[in-house]
Amino acid sequence: MLSSLIRYALPVVAVVGLAFAVSYVMRNARRDDVPAGVSQASRPASTPYENTLAGAGVVEAQSENISIASPTPGIVAEVPVEVGQKVAQGDLLFRMDDRQLRGELRTLQATVEVVEAELLRLQSLPRSEEVAADTAALQEAEAVEVEARQQLDRVLQLVASRAVTQADVDASRRTVAVAAAQVAKVRAELDLTKAGAWQYDVMIAKQKAEQARAQVDRVQSELSRLEVRAPRSGEVLQIDVRPGEFAGTPPDRRLMMLGGTDSLHVRVDVDEQDIGRYRAGIPGVAMPRGFPDLKYELRFYRIEPFVVPKRSLTGDNTERVDTRVLQVIYEIVENEPPLYVGQQVDVFFKLPPPRAGTPSTPASHSERREESRSTLDPSLGSG
């Protein structure tokens, strides 16, 4: 009886225990599940190519990221644009306070009016009224001279009869000389009036007017610089200034970022030890950080031939430089789902298959150095 019970009960207990164990494991597995995005982020991107070259990239605008700053320090008076807004070349991005310069401009414009009026006065000489007045003065001086000469003639006639003295004669002669000199003076003044303005006075007046207009142009140019406009068409990517804030200190502070986003580019850093493997025009794919299953086809755009120090992609300009990189620019063929400017991506390039007898990876620095030494000194290789 007992043996029969054990024979039939033990298998049932074993089956129940197995079912309980499976159920327990299943429940714990469901409890430990994490969101799909987190599990993907923990998984690194992998290359889809057999022979590949990897690099770190960052998404940028087609026009590159254009940093907009203030040319002069001052208070920001107006910011008429918003983040994400499309702007055309020449559109106003922000305007600095211009009240002081506008007051200076009005003063200089008044100065221009004064010097231009003086120049016009000189160019309109001689005035007919002045010529008439000088002519009348000459006629008066000539009449005085005629009267003085007649008086001298009468005095000379009385000399023989001793009715006048020699002193009277001398006085009459001096009167005639004074009258003649006055006639000459008035005649010269009339000639000067008829001649108009002196050419050098006109030249000085012209230079003063030109100088005043140049001052006005200078202030107007400074006023135009207070209105910061878009250097090209694009999208406002970032705004770091508000009306009422003081801007321009330090002078390289970025107040706004602009870029053409109709087509996005990826700037890829190729480490200097991999530059020899890279070839211009090779295809590649980009995978955004955290989403290794998303692949974006890349089309070669250009190479920046100057090798620059490598910096981490956080954007901090104080980060440590550990190596140098060649920067290559690729265009994203189809930006769907959309990537955004500044987003980091892992980039893999498709290298051509290695030639027969050629290792798939380049020799290390030490191997290349030893090979070079052996070539220069064959005895080193035979040892």
Phi, psi and omega in degrees: 000310181293321180293326178292321179296316180295321183297322183265332184280323183298316177298323180295316179297320180296318179296317179297317179297320178296319179296321179295319180297316179297318179297321180295316179296318180298316180296317179294324179295318178294327182289330183270002179297147178237159179303151183300321181298322180291318180295324177293320182296329180283348181261122182289156177289148180233147184287142176272000185253152178284317178245114194221166174222130185253154176203160177264136183228164176222138182284136177221166180290159179300323180275008193068164183279114184266115178274128181254128179231172179269130180289337180224147177287150179165186180271134177283123182264329186206139173229091187278358183251165179232161178297134181090353182283139175277133180233153176258163179300130180095352178292146181288127177264311173201160184230136178271162179296125186239017185296319181296315180293326179292325174295317177296324180295318179297322178296315181292325177296323176294321177298320178299317179299321180294310184290328177291324176294321177296319177297318179296323178297316180294321182289339180271358177286151003274152174277139180296327179294321179291322178297317180296318180294318179292327177295317178295322178295323178294317179298321179294318180294322178294323178294320178295322179294319179298317180295322180294320180292320177297321178296321178295320179298318180295322180293320181294327178293334181271356181294318183297327180272005179058030178279339178234159179263171178294331179294323177294322179296314180297322179295320179294321179295320178296323178296320178295319181295318178296318180296320179294319179295322178295322177297316180296320180295314182293323178296321179294320177296324178293318178297321179295321179293318179294329181291341180083198183288147177291140185299327180288327174296321178294319180296318179296318179295322178296317180294322177296319178295319179295321178296317180295320178294324178296323177296321177295316178298322180297314181293321177297324176295318177295325176295319179294328178291336178286345175258101183277120185244161184292126179287343178199169178289148180171200182239140176284112184270330184202142175233124181236036179209149180228154177303136180097346179279152175272127184234160177105000177228116355292162186295338181265014179292128181278122180262337184202151176236135184231148177193153175276115186251012176299327175222133182260149178243162174238124176265115187252135175265117174258116182302150186298330178287348179253001183298323181295339179271339184281143176230133181300135176094354181291145181286167179196172176228153177241141178233119181296147179299131180090350180225071184292346179277347178271127181235132180243122179291137181245142177243132182300136180243302178192170176243139169266106193288354180269118180284127188244161175297140180280136175231150176295161189269021177278345179091356180282123184281003178256008183288155184289138176265122184249339180200186178241153185223153170263125182264125178241143184250127177237150178262136176283119185294311181222110184270072181213121354297155192292137167266160184237151180301132181096351182285139180273143180222153170265131185243135176235127178260146178268109179272150176294154180298144181294148178289158182300133179083001180253131178296148183290338179241147182291156179293153179290170180297319181293321178296317179295324179293317179295321179296320179295319179295320179295325179293320181286325183229094184300335181296334179292324181285329182284340179292000000 
